[in-house]
């Protein structure tokens, strides 16, 4: 373990602040460069997301590696809202871990997939990369309005399937580009806890934190850190959905939203620290 305490830790949602909700990739090049700069100067960075480890690997980590991420940089992935996790450094990488106890039962998964393919295939697709959650994502060739209209009906039908299987420990959780069917034990607070546990195993934990997200659920990251004695501020990259009253500072990036706001946030800390 390293002996110096980093000046800042970052807990970052991926969809919205880092990847574009339109392209589902990192569309602003400075985001990659700034993430690499901050990681290489010693900041621990955890991506706390509902996305799969495969998505984080391909869309976030591979571009960071290509941009010069060092093998000693402390970068972590907490995926599927805490069901899947990996990280440390490239020198100490120990593989992907999965909590099988929170996986959606296979018979319900099969029924949900059949429903989506038979009746909603023109607006959404099944995410083949998830290991515990079940996710149905908006097709990129479909407008947001068309998808959201279909999503409401799909979500209702998905809940009926859960009820029919007696799965009261699972929920249907819609976002602006997908619907997740997941254990009620999952969430961004669990993801934050996993991230701190991962970081503790590979180095010192900073006292000062920034969490970044685009949904009200993402505030749970800052809630967890605040409740556990850390100094934290949350960066909301989609404040139009409503900014809650919290005991910590909430930051917005002017009129910028989504990945443009994420890019401004990262650029600020590069100026401050790098």
Secondary structure, 3 states (H helix, E strand, C coil): CCCCCCCCEEEECCECCCECCCCCCCCCHHHHHHHHHHHHCCCEEEEECCCCHHHHHHHHHHHHHHCCCCCCCCEEEEEHHHCEEEEECCCCCCCCEECHHHCCCHHHHHHHHHHHHHHCCCCEEECCCCCCCEEEEECCCCCHHHHHHHHHHHHHHHHHHHHHCCCCCEEEEECCCEEEEEECCCCHHHHHHHHHHHHHCCCCCCCEEEEEECCHHHHHHHHHHHHCCCEEEEEECCHHHCCCCCCCEEECCCCCCHHHHHHHHHHHHHHHHC
